[in-house]
Amino acid sequence: MNLSKISFQITAFFIAALIHTALVPVFAQPPDTLWTYEYRGPQDDNVVDIAPTSDGGFVCAIKSEAETVDSGRAVLVKLNTMGQEAWSWSYRDWDLWTVTTVTGTQDGGFILAGSGNTWWQEQAVLRTDSAGNPLWYRYYRVPYTDWAVDIVTTHDGGYALITAQLALLRLNAAGDSLWSRDYGDYHFGYGGELIETDDRGFILCGTRGYIRPDSMWDVQPWICKTDSLGGIEWERRINVTGDVWCMTIASAGDGDYVVAGSSFATDTSRSRPFVARISGSGDVLWTRIWNDVEANLRRCRALPDGGFILGGLYASDTPYFERYYLMKIDGNGNRLWDGIYGNSQLVSGSALAVLNDGSLGIGNGQLRSNTIGWDAWAARTGVVTSAVSPPSIIPANPILLSIYPNPFNSTTQIEFTLPTTRRVSLRLYDVLGREVAVLLDEMKTVGEHSVRFDGGSLSSGVYFCRMEAGTEARIQKIVLMR
């Protein structure tokens, strides 16, 4: 036996293994759980939504059952980066009976939405400051027995919410209702999530029932694009076999959107993960259903690397009990990894947020040990993507504006680059702030664009070109010399 040859082969094997390990992508496998947190109220509790905070932690919106029947309360808990409770608030006295969603506000506070404590289950909204102190509370009855399922902060500091029965409600910063629209005129409808678009309209997702030729009906994903007043610009049904529920939507950053939910196509008693990518004009680019996994997707969040993280419920061997399920996909819908978290837990919400450092905040309802009921459960995972908020004043996808030649004596070229499809306006102002020309005011797609400006009708001097693209703006000085 040649021992030197064997030694060489073993050494080569370990070197190859090290090289292979070095080449494996950093985020190519499910992350570990860094810590967990539990909240126990008098009855049943579960985390229904999570919102990141600027300090790297997050807040948990908790649906908490009170001691008596038909009584509940909303709870908001702030956790730091180590999972320690910084503060908590119970809003039972504010008549926010059931909370379903929470998001951050422009000043660092929070807005919670759900339903109030009445038989009509009106939509209820509670605004807090950054420490959870209540600032104001409003409730609405649009259009009928209904409750809020998702709320977003809009460009002007106001809010928009979608209800369980597919209504859209627009609020100003003080919570006053500006307008509402009802899209639930089909045989069946259930609201998912919404996104404000760069043209200040909205993209809504949800589920609707459609009558088939045989008089039976299918449950299918529904996507709707509205203008800034809620008027429908287009709506789409995603045609897939069997009943498919759409629960969540995320912006891809390039004008596309990704929606997710669950499919019951192969077995009406078992759910399979469903994901689809939609263009900004409503075209279905691809759909994915994974029949090897029994899971119900409830949350989809975009990642800086172009992929998406999906959260939901994974069915266990015990009927009616699930565990938390995570899946990461790339921009083409290819599954990169999936993982299961927590112990057996009762069916409830599946909260998910991408945190500042690229880790995840997840939450649900954790089955109590040695007693009846379940506790609110939250966890922080390891990093799954690059940092969400890089330490730079330059955005990851900047809007670029350049003007050449400058100074100019007759004509000049204004060029700009867009990271996503947006409504763009180009306006020219003199040194007194008076508008002297409108060069552009229309929707533009992602990529590079150019506008030729002829200053023949203007006198020599200094002017300012202001570009607005969605919610962002750029200003550049130009000089006209004769």
C-alpha positions as CSV (number, residue, x, y, z in Angstrom):
1,M,0.0,0.0,0.0
2,N,1.4,3.4,-1.0
3,L,0.8,5.6,2.1
4,S,2.2,8.7,0.4
5,K,-0.4,8.3,-2.4
6,I,-3.2,7.8,0.1
7,S,-2.1,10.9,2.0
8,F,-2.0,12.9,-1.1
9,Q,-5.6,11.8,-2.1
10,I,-6.9,12.6,1.4
11,T,-5.3,16.1,1.3
12,A,-6.6,16.7,-2.2
13,F,-10.1,15.7,-1.1
14,F,-10.1,18.2,1.8
15,I,-8.8,20.9,-0.4
16,A,-11.5,20.2,-3.0
17,A,-14.1,20.3,-0.2
18,L,-12.8,23.6,1.1
19,I,-12.9,25.1,-2.4
20,H,-16.5,23.8,-2.9
21,T,-17.6,25.3,0.4
22,A,-16.1,28.6,-0.6
23,L,-18.0,28.6,-3.8
24,V,-21.4,27.9,-2.2
25,P,-23.5,31.1,-2.2
26,V,-23.6,32.7,1.2
27,F,-27.5,32.7,1.3
28,A,-28.0,29.3,-0.4
29,Q,-29.6,27.5,2.6
30,P,-32.3,28.2,5.2
31,P,-31.1,30.5,8.0
32,D,-30.8,29.5,11.6
33,T,-33.0,30.9,14.3
34,L,-31.0,33.5,16.3
35,W,-33.6,34.0,19.1
36,T,-37.3,33.6,19.9
37,Y,-39.8,35.6,21.8
38,E,-43.1,34.7,23.4
39,Y,-46.0,36.8,24.6
40,R,-48.7,35.3,26.9
41,G,-51.9,37.1,27.5
42,P,-55.0,35.9,29.5
43,Q,-56.2,33.8,26.6
44,D,-55.0,33.0,23.1
45,D,-52.5,35.3,21.3
46,N,-50.7,35.3,18.0
47,V,-48.4,37.6,16.0
48,V,-50.3,38.7,12.9
49,D,-47.8,41.2,11.4
50,I,-44.3,42.6,11.9
51,A,-42.9,46.0,10.9
52,P,-39.1,46.8,10.9
53,T,-37.8,49.7,13.0
54,S,-34.9,52.0,12.1
55,D,-32.7,50.6,15.0
56,G,-32.6,47.1,13.4
57,G,-35.4,45.7,15.6
58,F,-39.1,45.3,14.9
59,V,-42.6,45.6,16.3
60,C,-45.1,42.8,16.6
61,A,-48.8,43.4,16.1
62,I,-50.5,40.8,18.3
63,K,-54.1,39.7,18.2
64,S,-54.9,38.9,21.8
65,E,-58.1,37.3,23.1
66,A,-59.4,38.8,26.3
67,E,-61.0,37.0,29.2
68,T,-64.6,37.1,28.1
69,V,-66.3,35.8,25.0
70,D,-66.5,38.2,22.0
71,S,-63.9,40.4,23.5
72,G,-60.3,41.0,22.3
73,R,-57.6,43.5,22.2
74,A,-54.7,44.7,20.0
75,V,-51.2,44.6,21.4
76,L,-48.0,46.2,20.0
77,V,-44.6,45.0,21.3
78,K,-41.3,46.5,20.4
79,L,-38.3,44.1,20.3
80,N,-34.7,45.2,20.0
81,T,-32.1,43.4,17.9
82,M,-31.5,40.8,20.7
83,G,-35.1,39.9,21.1
84,Q,-35.6,41.9,24.3
85,E,-38.8,43.7,24.9
86,A,-38.3,47.5,24.7
87,W,-42.0,48.3,25.4
88,S,-45.5,47.0,24.9
89,W,-48.9,48.5,24.6
90,S,-52.4,47.1,24.9
91,Y,-55.1,49.0,23.0
92,R,-58.2,47.4,24.4
93,D,-59.4,50.8,25.8
94,W,-59.2,52.2,22.2
95,D,-61.8,49.8,20.9
96,L,-59.3,48.2,18.4
97,W,-60.8,44.7,19.0
98,T,-58.9,42.7,16.4
99,V,-55.6,43.8,14.7
100,T,-54.6,42.3,11.4
101,T,-51.8,44.6,10.1
102,V,-49.2,47.2,11.2
103,T,-46.8,49.4,9.2
104,G,-44.5,52.3,9.9
105,T,-45.3,55.9,9.4
106,Q,-43.1,58.7,7.9
107,D,-42.2,60.1,11.3
108,G,-41.2,56.7,12.8
109,G,-44.5,55.9,14.4
110,F,-46.9,53.1,13.6
111,I,-50.4,52.6,12.1
112,L,-52.4,49.5,13.1
113,A,-55.6,48.4,11.4
114,G,-58.2,45.7,11.9
115,S,-61.7,45.8,13.2
116,G,-63.6,47.6,16.0
117,N,-65.7,46.0,18.8
118,T,-69.1,46.2,17.2
119,W,-71.4,43.7,15.6
120,W,-70.8,45.3,12.2
121,Q,-67.0,44.7,12.4
122,E,-66.2,48.1,10.9
123,Q,-62.6,48.9,9.8
124,A,-60.6,50.3,12.7
125,V,-57.3,52.3,12.5
126,L,-55.1,53.3,15.3
127,R,-52.1,55.7,14.9
128,T,-49.2,55.7,17.5
129,D,-45.9,57.5,17.9
130,S,-42.6,55.8,17.8
131,A,-43.0,54.6,21.4
132,G,-46.4,53.1,20.9
133,N,-48.3,55.9,22.5
134,P,-51.8,56.3,20.9
135,L,-52.3,59.5,18.9
136,W,-55.7,59.0,17.3
137,Y,-58.2,56.3,16.6
138,R,-60.7,56.1,13.7
139,Y,-63.3,53.6,12.5
140,Y,-65.1,53.3,9.2
141,R,-68.0,51.3,7.7
142,V,-67.0,50.8,4.1
143,P,-68.9,49.2,2.5
144,Y,-70.6,46.8,4.9
145,T,-69.7,44.2,7.4
146,D,-66.0,44.1,6.8
147,W,-62.5,44.6,8.4
148,A,-59.1,45.9,7.3
149,V,-56.6,43.3,6.2
150,D,-53.7,45.5,5.0
151,I,-52.6,49.1,5.3
152,V,-49.8,51.1,3.7
153,T,-48.4,54.6,4.3
154,T,-48.7,56.7,1.2
155,H,-46.4,59.3,-0.4
156,D,-48.2,62.2,1.2
157,G,-48.1,60.8,4.8
158,G,-51.6,59.5,4.5
159,Y,-52.8,55.9,4.4
160,A,-54.6,53.4,2.2
161,L,-56.2,50.1,3.4
162,I,-57.8,47.1,1.7
163,T,-60.6,45.3,3.4
164,A,-61.5,41.6,3.6
165,Q,-64.3,42.1,1.0
166,L,-62.2,43.9,-1.5
167,A,-62.8,47.6,-0.7
168,L,-60.1,50.3,-0.9
169,L,-60.2,53.2,1.6
170,R,-57.9,56.2,1.3
171,L,-57.2,58.3,4.4
172,N,-55.3,61.5,5.0
173,A,-52.6,61.9,7.6
174,A,-55.2,62.6,10.3
175,G,-57.2,59.5,9.5
176,D,-60.0,61.4,7.8
177,S,-61.6,59.4,4.9
178,L,-60.8,60.9,1.5
179,W,-62.6,58.3,-0.6
180,S,-63.4,54.7,-0.9
181,R,-64.0,52.2,-3.7
182,D,-65.7,48.8,-3.6
183,Y,-64.4,46.0,-5.9
184,G,-66.2,43.1,-4.3
185,D,-69.1,42.8,-6.8
186,Y,-68.3,39.2,-7.8
187,H,-69.7,36.0,-6.3
188,F,-66.9,35.7,-3.9
189,G,-64.0,38.0,-2.9
190,Y,-61.3,38.2,-0.2
191,G,-58.7,41.0,0.0
192,G,-55.0,40.4,0.3
193,E,-52.4,43.2,0.3
194,L,-51.9,46.5,-1.6
195,I,-48.9,48.6,-2.8
196,E,-48.9,52.3,-3.7
197,T,-47.4,52.7,-7.2
198,D,-45.1,55.4,-8.5
199,D,-47.9,57.1,-10.3
200,R,-49.7,57.3,-6.9
201,G,-52.2,54.7,-7.8
202,F,-52.5,51.3,-6.2
203,I,-51.9,47.6,-7.0
204,L,-54.3,45.3,-5.1
205,C,-54.3,41.6,-4.8
206,G,-56.9,39.2,-3.5
207,T,-59.1,36.2,-4.4
208,R,-62.3,36.0,-6.3
209,G,-64.8,33.4,-7.3
210,Y,-65.6,32.9,-11.0
211,I,-68.5,31.0,-12.5
212,R,-67.5,28.2,-14.9
213,P,-69.6,27.1,-17.9
214,D,-70.9,24.1,-15.9
215,S,-72.3,26.6,-13.4
216,M,-69.7,25.6,-10.8
217,W,-67.2,28.2,-9.7
218,D,-63.5,28.5,-9.3
219,V,-61.5,30.5,-6.7
220,Q,-58.8,32.4,-8.6
221,P,-56.1,35.1,-7.9
222,W,-57.2,38.6,-8.7
223,I,-54.9,41.6,-9.4
224,C,-56.1,45.2,-9.9
225,K,-54.3,48.4,-10.8
226,T,-56.1,51.6,-9.9
227,D,-55.4,55.3,-10.5
228,S,-54.8,57.8,-7.6
229,L,-58.6,58.0,-6.9
230,G,-59.2,54.2,-7.0
231,G,-60.5,54.0,-10.5
232,I,-59.7,50.7,-12.2
233,E,-57.0,50.9,-14.9
234,W,-56.9,47.2,-15.4
235,E,-57.7,44.0,-13.5
236,R,-56.5,40.5,-14.2
237,R,-57.5,37.0,-13.2
238,I,-54.7,34.5,-13.1
239,N,-56.0,31.4,-14.8
240,V,-54.7,28.3,-13.1
241,T,-56.3,24.9,-12.6
242,G,-58.4,24.4,-9.5
243,D,-59.0,26.7,-6.5
244,V,-56.1,29.1,-5.9
245,W,-56.0,31.8,-3.2
246,C,-53.9,35.0,-3.5
247,M,-52.9,36.5,-0.2
248,T,-49.8,38.7,-0.7
249,I,-48.0,40.9,-3.2
250,A,-44.5,42.4,-3.4
251,S,-42.9,44.9,-5.9
252,A,-40.1,43.4,-7.9
253,G,-38.5,46.9,-8.3
254,D,-38.5,46.8,-12.1
255,G,-42.2,47.5,-12.6
256,D,-43.2,43.9,-12.1
257,Y,-45.0,42.4,-9.1
258,V,-44.9,39.0,-7.4
259,V,-48.0,37.5,-5.8
260,A,-48.3,34.4,-3.7
261,G,-50.8,32.2,-1.9
262,S,-51.9,28.6,-2.0
263,S,-53.2,26.1,-4.6
264,F,-55.7,23.3,-4.0
265,A,-55.6,22.1,-7.6
266,T,-54.3,18.5,-6.9
267,D,-56.1,17.9,-3.6
268,T,-58.9,20.1,-2.3
269,S,-57.9,19.3,1.3
270,R,-54.2,20.1,1.0
271,S,-52.6,23.4,0.0
272,R,-49.5,23.8,-2.2
273,P,-47.4,27.0,-2.5
274,F,-48.4,29.2,-5.4
275,V,-46.4,32.1,-6.8
276,A,-46.8,34.2,-9.9
277,R,-45.0,37.2,-11.5
278,I,-47.1,40.0,-13.1
279,S,-45.9,42.8,-15.3
280,G,-46.8,46.4,-14.7
281,S,-49.5,46.2,-17.3
282,G,-51.0,43.0,-15.8
283,D,-49.5,40.3,-18.0
284,V,-48.7,37.0,-16.3
285,L,-45.0,36.3,-16.9
286,W,-44.9,33.0,-15.0
287,T,-46.6,30.9,-12.4
288,R,-45.2,28.3,-10.0
289,I,-46.9,25.6,-7.9
290,W,-44.8,23.2,-5.8
291,N,-46.7,19.9,-5.4
292,D,-43.9,18.4,-3.2
293,V,-44.7,20.8,-0.3
294,E,-47.8,21.1,1.7
295,A,-47.8,24.8,2.7
296,N,-50.0,27.9,2.6
297,L,-48.1,31.1,1.7
298,R,-49.3,34.2,3.5
299,R,-46.4,36.8,3.0
300,C,-44.1,37.7,0.1
301,R,-41.3,40.2,0.5
302,A,-38.8,41.4,-2.1
303,L,-35.0,41.1,-1.4
304,P,-32.2,43.4,-2.6
305,D,-30.6,40.5,-4.6
306,G,-33.7,40.3,-6.9
307,G,-35.2,37.3,-5.1
308,F,-38.1,37.0,-2.8
309,I,-38.8,35.5,0.6
310,L,-42.1,33.8,1.2
311,G,-43.6,33.0,4.6
312,G,-46.6,30.8,5.5
313,L,-47.8,27.7,7.3
314,Y,-46.4,24.3,6.8
315,A,-48.7,21.4,7.6
316,S,-47.5,18.9,10.2
317,D,-48.7,15.3,10.8
318,T,-51.2,16.5,13.4
319,P,-54.5,17.8,11.9
320,Y,-55.1,21.5,12.2
321,F,-51.6,22.2,13.5
322,E,-48.9,23.8,11.4
323,R,-45.4,25.2,11.7
324,Y,-43.8,28.3,10.2
325,Y,-42.6,27.9,6.7
326,L,-40.0,29.9,4.8
327,M,-39.1,29.7,1.1
328,K,-36.6,31.8,-0.9
329,I,-37.0,32.0,-4.7
330,D,-35.0,33.9,-7.4
331,G,-36.6,36.4,-9.8
332,N,-37.6,33.6,-12.2
333,G,-39.5,31.7,-9.5
334,N,-36.8,29.0,-8.9
335,R,-36.9,27.7,-5.4
336,L,-33.5,28.2,-3.8
337,W,-34.3,26.8,-0.4
338,D,-37.0,26.3,2.1
339,G,-37.2,25.6,5.9
340,I,-39.5,25.0,8.8
341,Y,-39.4,26.9,12.1
342,G,-41.0,26.7,15.5
343,N,-42.9,23.9,17.1
344,S,-46.4,22.7,16.2
345,Q,-48.7,25.7,16.3
346,L,-52.4,26.4,15.6
347,V,-53.5,28.0,12.3
348,S,-53.0,31.8,12.5
349,G,-51.2,34.6,10.8
350,S,-47.7,34.3,9.3
351,A,-45.9,37.5,10.0
352,L,-42.8,38.3,8.0
353,A,-40.4,41.3,7.6
354,V,-37.0,41.7,6.0
355,L,-34.9,43.6,8.6
356,N,-32.1,46.2,8.0
357,D,-29.2,43.7,8.1
358,G,-30.8,41.2,5.7
359,S,-32.2,38.9,8.5
360,L,-35.9,38.1,8.9
361,G,-38.4,38.8,11.6
362,I,-41.1,36.1,11.6
363,G,-44.1,35.5,13.9
364,N,-47.2,33.3,14.5
365,G,-49.1,31.7,17.3
366,Q,-47.1,29.1,19.3
367,L,-48.9,26.2,21.0
368,R,-48.5,26.4,24.7
369,S,-47.0,23.4,26.5
370,N,-48.9,21.7,29.4
371,T,-51.9,24.0,29.0
372,I,-54.7,25.0,26.7
373,G,-54.2,27.8,24.2
374,W,-51.3,29.4,22.4
375,D,-48.9,32.3,22.8
376,A,-47.8,34.9,20.4
377,W,-44.4,33.8,19.0
378,A,-41.8,35.7,17.1
379,A,-38.3,34.9,16.0
380,R,-35.3,36.4,14.3
381,T,-33.4,34.4,11.7
382,G,-29.9,34.7,10.3
383,V,-29.1,36.8,7.3
384,V,-30.8,35.7,4.0
385,T,-29.7,38.5,1.7
386,S,-27.5,41.6,1.6
387,A,-28.2,44.5,3.9
388,V,-31.5,46.2,3.1
389,S,-30.3,49.6,4.2
390,P,-26.7,50.0,3.1
391,P,-24.8,52.7,4.9
392,S,-24.7,55.1,2.0
393,I,-26.6,58.2,1.0
394,I,-26.8,56.9,-2.6
395,P,-29.9,54.7,-3.1
396,A,-29.3,51.2,-4.5
397,N,-31.2,52.1,-7.6
398,P,-30.7,55.8,-8.1
399,I,-32.6,58.0,-10.5
400,L,-29.9,59.6,-12.7
401,L,-30.4,63.0,-14.3
402,S,-27.9,64.6,-16.7
403,I,-28.0,67.6,-19.0
404,Y,-25.5,68.1,-21.9
405,P,-24.3,70.5,-23.1
406,N,-24.6,72.8,-20.2
407,P,-24.2,75.7,-20.6
408,F,-25.9,75.6,-24.0
409,N,-26.7,78.3,-26.6
410,S,-29.7,76.8,-28.4
411,T,-30.6,73.2,-27.7
412,T,-29.6,70.7,-25.0
413,Q,-30.3,67.0,-24.2
414,I,-31.8,66.0,-20.9
415,E,-31.1,62.3,-20.1
416,F,-32.4,60.3,-17.1
417,T,-32.4,56.7,-16.0
418,L,-35.3,55.0,-14.1
419,P,-35.0,51.9,-11.9
420,T,-38.7,51.2,-12.2
421,T,-41.6,52.3,-14.4
422,R,-42.8,55.7,-13.1
423,R,-44.7,58.8,-14.0
424,V,-42.1,61.5,-14.9
425,S,-42.5,65.2,-15.2
426,L,-39.7,67.6,-16.4
427,R,-40.4,71.3,-15.7
428,L,-38.2,74.4,-16.2
429,Y,-38.2,77.3,-13.7
430,D,-36.5,80.7,-13.8
431,V,-34.5,82.2,-10.9
432,L,-37.7,83.7,-9.5
433,G,-39.3,80.2,-9.2
434,R,-41.7,80.8,-12.1
435,E,-42.5,77.8,-14.3
436,V,-41.5,78.6,-17.9
437,A,-41.8,75.3,-19.6
438,V,-43.2,71.8,-19.2
439,L,-40.9,69.4,-21.1
440,L,-42.5,66.1,-20.1
441,D,-45.4,64.7,-18.1
442,E,-46.1,61.0,-18.8
443,M,-45.4,57.4,-17.7
444,K,-41.9,56.1,-18.6
445,T,-40.6,52.6,-18.4
446,V,-37.5,51.3,-16.6
447,G,-34.2,52.3,-18.3
448,E,-32.6,55.2,-20.1
449,H,-34.6,58.1,-21.6
450,S,-33.7,61.3,-23.4
451,V,-35.6,64.6,-24.0
452,R,-34.4,67.3,-26.3
453,F,-35.0,70.9,-25.1
454,D,-35.0,73.9,-27.5
455,G,-34.4,77.2,-25.6
456,G,-35.0,79.4,-28.6
457,S,-37.9,81.2,-27.0
458,L,-36.1,82.0,-23.7
459,S,-33.7,84.7,-22.9
460,S,-30.2,84.1,-21.7
461,G,-29.8,83.3,-18.0
462,V,-29.9,80.6,-15.3
463,Y,-32.8,78.1,-15.2
464,F,-33.6,75.1,-13.0
465,C,-34.8,71.8,-14.4
466,R,-36.9,69.9,-11.9
467,M,-37.6,66.2,-12.5
468,E,-40.2,64.3,-10.5
469,A,-40.3,60.5,-10.9
470,G,-42.9,58.9,-8.7
471,T,-42.2,60.1,-5.1
472,E,-38.6,61.2,-5.9
473,A,-37.3,64.5,-7.3
474,R,-34.1,65.9,-8.8
475,I,-33.2,69.5,-9.6
476,Q,-30.3,70.6,-11.8
477,K,-29.2,74.1,-12.8
478,I,-28.8,74.9,-16.5
479,V,-27.4,78.0,-18.2
480,L,-28.6,79.4,-21.5
481,M,-26.0,81.5,-23.3
482,R,-26.7,83.4,-26.5
